């Protein structure tokens, strides 16, 4: 069975018919096509590809799936397409992507003059830059589920052809939680650094802990006492870029130089997580990092300098690094780009993500929450999250805990035990068996009942 599908669901490998891929030349054209209704793919296809998103509907490869009774043959490499989307390899091919965020020269110029521009001018320029965000058809705003939809469609087709109505898998989150929620705070300035204690007070008052990402060079001093205070209060301490000047990914040589320094700070502070400044990224270079997990890739990046998005609300591996995607809008974008001082957009995104059992990842900055009006909005969000987690089975976790869980789940296996399925592997006691059920042509998830034996073990 396809490895990407197995990794996403943690299915028993022999539960469905094996899959194969049509022979595709390594020099074949790379482009856009669809698999099912509005499920965008980027890669190579035996059935043809389009140069743009708008032409992808002409190449819906669902009709070209074949079965010879022993295996199901797909006209594209599903794992390749999933990896291309998660790593945003489509970015240079989407309309509107070859703009400021992808232009090294323009980016360098901006950061050169940024400090000399009044804040009001800078924010006006940013709003001008983002003015066409609503015209971007892909990824889908305000949350994109394209990768998740592709997994469901691939599994649905495979189940239909295999004549299987019910398939076991390992549930996404521990203890049968519907979702995972993580809060993160990027500390960008000296004023923000000095506001971290008050922000910890605020989070704690609403029953939450969060991760703080600090800039280790140039912007402000990072005393050891700050790291100790953050950790002693049950919060997490991580690294935020090197100096937040927009140049981390300027070129490969410069990146490797900076990555080595970033890694040294990670070792010094014992930090396991990382987020790049302004969420600039190049996932194909992540092998130089020595972190356990990254939080630099947005689900949909319409309001970030570098557009694109990983098109999933689920954690995933980039090499050996677990990617915890950013799945909601940053507070800066909400307040200063959209000029929206409400939690309406956040609530819309939360509702969509909860409906797909995804990771709810929230970025806010102590720098911008010093302002009383902005802080009031953030408090409204915390209150909403507190009520939401109390009413629903949502796992509120530190990013490091989410990383450890996803790693443990990736090693778990389902084995048959009589008429039931048993999970083996580390953290198995927190894992739950679930079922994908094919019902009227669509997939439904269902958690298995906890057996008497499992209850006794717990």
C-alpha positions as CSV (number, residue, x, y, z in Angstrom):
1,X,0.0,0.0,0.0
2,X,1.1,3.6,-0.6
3,X,3.5,4.7,2.2
4,X,2.2,8.3,2.5
5,X,-1.3,6.9,3.1
6,X,0.0,4.4,5.7
7,X,1.9,7.2,7.5
8,X,-1.1,9.5,7.6
9,X,-3.5,7.0,9.0
10,X,-1.2,4.3,10.5
11,X,-3.2,1.6,8.7
12,X,-2.4,-2.1,8.8
13,X,-0.4,-2.5,5.6
14,X,-2.3,-5.5,4.2
15,X,-5.8,-4.2,4.9
16,X,-6.5,-3.2,1.3
17,X,-5.3,-4.1,-2.2
18,X,-1.7,-3.1,-3.0
19,X,-1.2,0.0,-5.1
20,X,1.1,0.7,-8.1
21,X,1.8,3.8,-10.2
22,X,1.9,4.1,-14.0
23,X,5.4,4.4,-15.4
24,X,6.2,8.1,-15.5
25,X,9.5,9.3,-17.1
26,X,11.7,11.1,-14.6
27,X,11.8,13.9,-17.2
28,X,8.1,14.1,-17.4
29,X,6.4,17.5,-17.1
30,X,5.6,18.7,-13.6
31,X,2.3,20.6,-13.2
32,X,-1.2,20.8,-11.9
33,X,-3.9,18.2,-12.1
34,X,-6.9,17.1,-10.0
35,X,-7.8,13.9,-8.3
36,X,-11.5,14.0,-7.6
37,X,-13.5,17.2,-7.3
38,X,-11.3,20.2,-6.6
39,X,-8.5,18.2,-5.1
40,X,-5.4,19.9,-6.5
41,X,-2.2,17.9,-7.2
42,X,1.2,19.1,-8.2
43,X,3.6,16.7,-9.8
44,X,3.8,14.3,-12.7
45,X,0.8,12.5,-14.1
46,X,0.5,9.8,-16.7
47,X,-2.8,11.5,-17.8
48,X,-1.2,15.0,-18.4
49,X,-0.7,18.2,-16.4
50,X,-1.5,21.9,-16.7
51,X,0.9,24.7,-16.3
52,X,-1.5,26.6,-13.9
53,X,-4.1,25.9,-11.3
54,X,-6.9,27.2,-13.6
55,X,-6.1,24.5,-16.1
56,X,-5.9,21.6,-13.6
57,X,-9.6,20.6,-14.0
58,X,-8.8,19.5,-17.6
59,X,-6.7,16.7,-16.1
60,X,-8.8,14.9,-13.5
61,X,-7.0,11.6,-13.2
62,X,-9.6,9.9,-11.1
63,X,-11.1,8.4,-14.2
64,X,-7.8,6.8,-15.1
65,X,-7.4,4.6,-12.0
66,X,-7.3,0.9,-12.9
67,X,-7.5,-2.4,-11.2
68,X,-6.5,-5.8,-12.5
69,X,-7.9,-7.7,-9.6
70,X,-4.5,-7.9,-7.8
71,X,-3.4,-4.3,-7.5
72,X,-4.8,-0.8,-8.0
73,X,-2.9,1.3,-10.5
74,X,-2.9,5.1,-10.1
75,X,-1.8,7.5,-12.9
76,X,0.4,9.5,-10.5
77,X,2.7,9.0,-7.6
78,X,0.6,9.9,-4.6
79,X,3.6,10.2,-2.2
80,X,5.3,12.5,-4.6
81,X,2.3,14.8,-4.9
82,X,1.8,14.9,-1.1
83,X,5.5,15.8,-0.6
84,X,5.4,18.5,-3.3
85,X,2.4,20.1,-1.6
86,X,3.7,19.9,1.9
87,X,7.0,21.3,0.8
88,X,5.3,24.0,-1.3
89,X,7.2,23.1,-4.4
90,X,4.3,24.5,-6.4
91,X,4.9,28.1,-5.2
92,X,6.8,29.3,-8.2
93,X,4.1,28.1,-10.5
94,X,1.1,29.8,-8.9
95,X,-0.1,33.2,-10.1
96,X,1.1,36.0,-7.9
97,X,3.8,34.1,-6.1
98,X,6.8,35.7,-7.8
99,X,6.5,38.9,-5.8
100,X,8.3,40.5,-2.9
101,X,8.4,37.5,-0.5
102,X,10.1,35.4,-3.2
103,X,12.4,38.1,-4.5
104,X,15.7,38.1,-2.6
105,X,16.7,41.5,-3.9
106,X,13.4,43.1,-2.9
107,X,13.5,41.4,0.4
108,X,17.0,42.6,1.1
109,X,16.1,46.2,0.2
110,X,13.0,46.1,2.4
111,X,15.0,44.9,5.5
112,X,17.8,47.5,4.7
113,X,15.3,50.4,4.9
114,X,12.8,48.9,7.3
115,X,14.3,50.4,10.5
116,X,14.2,53.9,8.9
117,X,10.5,53.7,8.0
118,X,7.9,55.0,10.4
119,X,5.7,52.2,11.7
120,X,2.6,53.7,10.1
121,X,4.3,53.8,6.7
122,X,5.5,50.3,7.0
123,X,2.1,49.0,7.9
124,X,0.5,50.9,5.0
125,X,3.0,49.3,2.6
126,X,2.3,45.9,4.0
127,X,-1.5,46.4,3.5
128,X,-0.8,47.4,-0.1
129,X,1.3,44.3,-0.7
130,X,-1.4,42.0,0.6
131,X,-4.3,43.8,-1.2
132,X,-4.7,40.9,-3.8
133,X,-4.8,38.2,-1.2
134,X,-8.5,37.4,-1.9
135,X,-7.7,36.8,-5.6
136,X,-5.5,33.9,-4.8
137,X,-7.4,30.7,-5.6
138,X,-4.8,28.3,-4.1
139,X,-4.2,27.5,-1.3
140,X,-7.8,28.0,-0.1
141,X,-8.4,30.8,2.4
142,X,-8.9,30.8,5.4
143,X,-7.9,27.2,5.9
144,X,-6.7,24.8,3.3
145,X,-7.4,21.0,3.6
146,X,-6.1,20.0,0.2
147,X,-3.5,17.4,1.4
148,X,-6.1,16.0,3.9
149,X,-8.7,15.8,1.2
150,X,-6.3,14.0,-1.1
151,X,-5.6,11.3,1.6
152,X,-9.3,10.8,2.1
153,X,-10.0,10.6,-1.6
154,X,-7.1,8.2,-2.2
155,X,-8.3,6.0,0.7
156,X,-12.0,6.2,-0.5
157,X,-11.1,5.0,-4.0
158,X,-8.9,2.2,-2.6
159,X,-11.6,1.0,-0.3
160,X,-14.3,1.0,-3.0
161,X,-12.1,-1.0,-5.4
162,X,-11.0,-3.3,-2.6
163,X,-14.7,-3.9,-1.6
164,X,-13.9,-2.9,2.0
165,X,-16.3,-0.8,4.0
166,X,-14.4,-0.5,7.2
167,X,-10.7,-0.1,7.9
168,X,-8.9,0.3,11.3
169,X,-6.3,3.0,11.9
170,X,-4.6,4.7,14.8
171,X,-6.4,7.8,15.9
172,X,-4.6,11.1,15.3
173,X,-4.5,12.4,18.9
174,X,-3.9,10.8,22.3
175,X,-6.7,9.6,24.5
176,X,-9.2,10.0,21.7
177,X,-9.0,13.8,21.6
178,X,-10.7,15.4,18.7
179,X,-8.0,18.0,18.1
180,X,-4.7,19.3,19.5
181,X,-4.3,23.0,20.5
182,X,-0.9,24.7,20.8
183,X,-0.2,28.3,21.7
184,X,3.1,30.0,20.6
185,X,4.5,33.5,21.2
186,X,7.2,34.9,19.0
187,X,9.3,37.5,20.8
188,X,10.5,40.1,18.3
189,X,11.7,43.1,20.2
190,X,13.1,44.2,23.6
191,X,9.7,45.5,24.6
192,X,8.2,42.1,23.8
193,X,10.9,40.3,25.8
194,X,10.2,42.5,28.8
195,X,6.5,41.7,28.5
196,X,6.9,37.9,28.6
197,X,6.2,37.6,32.3
198,X,2.9,39.5,32.0
199,X,1.9,37.3,29.0
200,X,2.7,34.2,31.0
201,X,0.5,35.5,33.8
202,X,-2.3,36.0,31.2
203,X,-2.1,32.6,29.7
204,X,-1.9,30.9,33.1
205,X,-5.0,32.8,34.3
206,X,-7.0,31.1,31.5
207,X,-5.4,27.7,32.1
208,X,-3.0,27.6,29.2
209,X,0.8,27.2,28.8
210,X,2.6,28.2,25.6
211,X,5.9,28.2,23.8
212,X,8.1,31.4,23.6
213,X,10.3,31.7,20.6
214,X,13.2,34.1,21.2
215,X,15.6,35.8,18.7
216,X,19.1,34.9,19.9
217,X,21.2,37.6,18.2
218,X,21.2,41.4,17.7
219,X,17.6,42.4,18.5
220,X,17.9,42.0,22.3
221,X,19.8,40.2,24.9
222,X,18.6,36.7,25.9
223,X,19.7,36.3,29.5
224,X,19.8,32.8,31.0
225,X,17.4,34.0,33.7
226,X,14.7,34.5,31.0
227,X,15.0,30.9,29.8
228,X,14.9,29.6,33.4
229,X,11.9,31.7,34.3
230,X,9.9,30.6,31.2
231,X,10.7,27.0,31.8
232,X,10.1,27.1,35.6
233,X,6.6,28.3,35.0
234,X,5.8,25.4,32.8
235,X,6.2,27.2,29.5
236,X,8.5,26.2,26.6
237,X,11.6,28.0,25.3
238,X,12.4,27.8,21.6
239,X,14.5,29.6,19.0
240,X,13.2,32.2,16.6
241,X,15.5,32.7,13.6
242,X,19.0,34.0,14.2
243,X,18.5,37.8,14.1
244,X,15.2,38.1,12.2
245,X,16.6,40.2,9.4
246,X,14.9,38.3,6.6
247,X,18.2,36.8,5.3
248,X,18.2,33.2,6.7
249,X,17.4,31.7,3.3
250,X,19.3,34.3,1.2
251,X,21.5,31.6,-0.4
252,X,22.6,28.1,0.5
253,X,26.0,29.1,1.8
254,X,24.7,31.9,4.0
255,X,21.9,29.6,5.2
256,X,24.4,26.9,6.3
257,X,26.5,29.5,8.2
258,X,23.4,30.8,10.0
259,X,22.0,27.3,10.6
260,X,25.2,26.3,12.4
261,X,24.8,29.3,14.7
262,X,21.1,28.6,15.2
263,X,21.9,25.0,16.1
264,X,24.5,26.2,18.6
265,X,21.9,28.3,20.4
266,X,19.5,25.3,20.4
267,X,22.1,23.3,22.2
268,X,23.0,26.1,24.6
269,X,19.3,26.6,25.6
270,X,18.2,23.0,25.2
271,X,15.6,24.1,22.7
272,X,13.9,21.4,20.6
273,X,11.7,23.7,18.4
274,X,12.3,26.4,15.8
275,X,10.4,29.1,13.9
276,X,12.0,31.2,11.2
277,X,11.6,35.0,11.1
278,X,8.4,36.1,9.2
279,X,8.0,32.4,8.5
280,X,10.5,32.4,5.6
281,X,11.3,28.8,4.7
282,X,12.9,26.3,2.4
283,X,11.9,22.8,3.5
284,X,14.4,21.2,1.2
285,X,17.2,22.7,3.4
286,X,15.9,21.5,6.7
287,X,18.4,18.7,6.9
288,X,20.9,21.3,8.2
289,X,18.8,21.9,11.3
290,X,19.3,20.0,14.6
291,X,15.8,20.6,16.0
292,X,13.2,18.0,16.7
293,X,10.4,20.1,15.3
294,X,9.7,23.2,13.3
295,X,6.8,25.7,13.3
296,X,7.6,27.9,10.3
297,X,5.2,26.6,7.6
298,X,1.7,28.1,7.3
299,X,-1.3,26.1,6.3
300,X,-2.2,28.9,3.9
301,X,0.2,31.9,3.6
302,X,-2.0,34.6,2.0
303,X,-1.0,37.1,4.8
304,X,2.6,36.2,5.1
305,X,5.5,37.7,3.1
306,X,6.3,34.4,1.5
307,X,3.1,33.0,0.0
308,X,2.2,29.4,-0.4
309,X,1.2,27.0,2.3
310,X,1.5,23.3,3.2
311,X,-2.2,22.7,2.6
312,X,-2.7,20.4,5.6
313,X,-3.8,20.8,9.2
314,X,-1.9,17.8,10.3
315,X,1.7,17.5,11.6
316,X,4.0,15.7,9.2
317,X,7.7,14.8,8.8
318,X,10.2,16.9,6.8
319,X,13.0,14.4,6.8
320,X,13.6,13.8,10.6
321,X,11.9,17.0,11.6
322,X,8.3,17.1,12.7
323,X,6.5,20.1,11.1
324,X,3.8,21.6,13.3
325,X,2.1,23.8,10.7
326,X,0.7,27.2,11.6
327,X,-3.0,26.8,11.0
328,X,-4.5,30.2,12.1
329,X,-3.9,33.8,11.3
330,X,-1.2,35.6,13.2
331,X,-2.3,38.4,15.6
332,X,-0.1,40.9,13.7
333,X,-1.9,40.1,10.4
334,X,-5.3,40.3,12.0
335,X,-4.7,43.7,13.7
336,X,-2.4,45.5,11.3
337,X,-3.1,44.0,7.9
338,X,-6.8,43.2,8.1
339,X,-7.4,46.0,10.7
340,X,-9.7,43.6,12.5
341,X,-9.9,43.8,16.3
342,X,-12.3,40.9,16.8
343,X,-11.9,37.1,17.1
344,X,-14.3,36.4,14.3
345,X,-11.7,35.2,11.8
346,X,-10.0,33.1,14.5
347,X,-13.4,31.5,15.4
348,X,-14.1,30.7,11.8
349,X,-10.7,29.0,11.4
350,X,-11.1,27.1,14.7
351,X,-14.5,25.8,13.6
352,X,-13.1,24.6,10.3
353,X,-10.1,22.9,11.8
354,X,-12.1,21.2,14.6
355,X,-14.3,19.7,11.9
356,X,-11.3,18.0,10.4
357,X,-9.6,16.8,13.6
358,X,-6.6,18.9,12.9
359,X,-3.9,20.8,14.8
360,X,-5.0,24.2,16.0
361,X,-1.8,26.3,16.1
362,X,-1.9,29.9,17.2
363,X,0.8,32.6,17.0
364,X,0.7,35.8,19.0
365,X,3.4,38.2,19.9
366,X,4.1,39.8,23.3
367,X,5.3,42.9,21.3
368,X,1.8,43.6,19.9
369,X,-0.2,42.5,23.0
370,X,1.3,45.3,25.1
371,X,-1.3,47.5,23.4
372,X,-4.4,47.3,25.6
373,X,-6.9,47.1,22.7
374,X,-5.0,44.2,21.1
375,X,-4.5,42.5,24.5
376,X,-8.3,42.6,25.1
377,X,-8.9,40.8,21.8
378,X,-6.3,38.1,22.8
379,X,-8.1,37.7,26.2
380,X,-11.3,37.1,24.3
381,X,-9.6,34.5,22.3
382,X,-8.2,32.8,25.4
383,X,-11.7,32.8,26.9
384,X,-13.1,31.3,23.8
385,X,-10.4,28.6,23.8
386,X,-11.0,27.9,27.5
387,X,-14.7,27.3,26.8
388,X,-14.0,25.3,23.7
389,X,-11.5,22.9,25.4
390,X,-13.9,22.5,28.3
391,X,-16.8,21.6,26.1
392,X,-15.0,19.4,23.6
393,X,-12.3,16.7,23.7
394,X,-9.4,19.0,22.7
395,X,-5.9,18.2,23.8
396,X,-4.2,21.5,25.0
397,X,-0.5,20.8,24.7
398,X,2.9,22.4,24.4
399,X,4.4,22.1,21.0
400,X,7.1,19.8,22.3
401,X,4.5,17.4,23.6
402,X,2.7,17.4,20.2
403,X,6.1,16.6,18.6
404,X,6.7,13.7,20.9
405,X,3.3,12.3,20.3
406,X,3.5,12.5,16.6
407,X,6.9,10.8,16.7
408,X,5.5,8.0,18.9
409,X,2.4,7.6,16.7
410,X,4.6,7.3,13.6
411,X,6.2,4.2,15.1
412,X,3.0,2.5,16.3
413,X,1.5,-0.5,14.6
414,X,-1.9,-2.1,14.5
415,X,-1.9,-5.9,15.0
416,X,-4.9,-8.3,15.1
417,X,-5.8,-9.9,18.4
418,X,-8.7,-12.2,17.7
419,X,-11.6,-10.1,16.5
420,X,-10.1,-6.9,17.7
421,X,-7.1,-4.7,16.9
422,X,-4.3,-3.8,19.3
423,X,-1.8,-1.0,19.1
424,X,1.8,-1.8,19.8
425,X,4.6,0.7,20.4
426,X,5.7,3.4,22.8
427,X,2.8,5.6,24.2
428,X,0.3,2.8,23.1
429,X,-1.6,3.3,26.3
430,X,-2.6,6.8,25.1
431,X,-3.4,5.7,21.6
432,X,-6.9,4.8,20.4
433,X,-8.0,2.5,17.6
434,X,-10.4,4.1,15.2
435,X,-12.1,3.1,11.9
436,X,-12.5,4.7,8.6
437,X,-16.0,3.8,7.4
438,X,-17.2,4.1,3.8
439,X,-20.7,5.4,4.0
440,X,-22.8,6.4,1.0
441,X,-19.6,7.1,-1.0
442,X,-17.9,9.2,1.6
443,X,-15.6,8.5,4.5
444,X,-16.6,8.8,8.2
445,X,-14.3,8.4,11.2
446,X,-15.4,6.4,14.3
447,X,-13.4,5.8,17.5
448,X,-13.5,2.2,18.6
449,X,-15.0,1.3,22.0
450,X,-12.3,0.9,24.7
451,X,-12.3,-2.8,25.6
452,X,-12.5,-4.0,29.2
453,X,-8.9,-5.2,28.9
454,X,-7.7,-1.7,27.7
455,X,-9.6,0.0,30.6
456,X,-7.9,-2.3,33.1
457,X,-4.5,-1.5,31.6
458,X,-5.2,2.2,31.9
